[in-house]
Amino acid sequence: MKPFYNLTDEENNQLLLLPVYVSLQALNHGDNDNKTAREAAVRFAHTKTFSCDPLLIPFYREVDQNFAGSLESVLEQLPEDPAARKEVIEKKLQSIDKIVAKLNQPYKDV
């Protein structure tokens, strides 16, 4: 599925990782090896499929399909050092923010 038709496939794929990186940013303040915290992040991401703005339901349903696997995959690629990990996450979020800026107005407002 391509949630946002005005974006390239790569941009859509990166945008789908936004909730993953936001979760990892939160996990980085604690013990990222904590399985309970990762499971809570997966459960929270799932709640977005029915608790978000209706405009974003298709997006969060797509995110939900691969969230747990994406979270683990990205986490494995991050540096062990919390400061270095934080820097990588913040750079990725800045990169994704540039993609968000390309979205049509209704999506920018929610």
ZIMO-V710077 format. One line per field, one symbol per residue. ss: DSSP state (H for helix, E for strand, L for the rest). phi: phi as a letter, one per 40 degrees, with the letter a starting at -180 (. if undefined). Layout:
ss->???
phi->???
This chain:
ss->LLLLLLLLHHHHHHHHLHHHHHHHHHHLLLLLLLHHHHHHHHHHHHHHHHHLLHHHHHHHHHHHHHHHHHHHHHHHHLLLLHHHHHHHHHHHHHHHHHHHLLLLHHHHLL
phi->.bcbccbcdccccccccdcccccccccccbcccccccccccccccccccbbcddccddccccdccbdcccdcccdccccccdcccccccccccccccccdccccddcccb
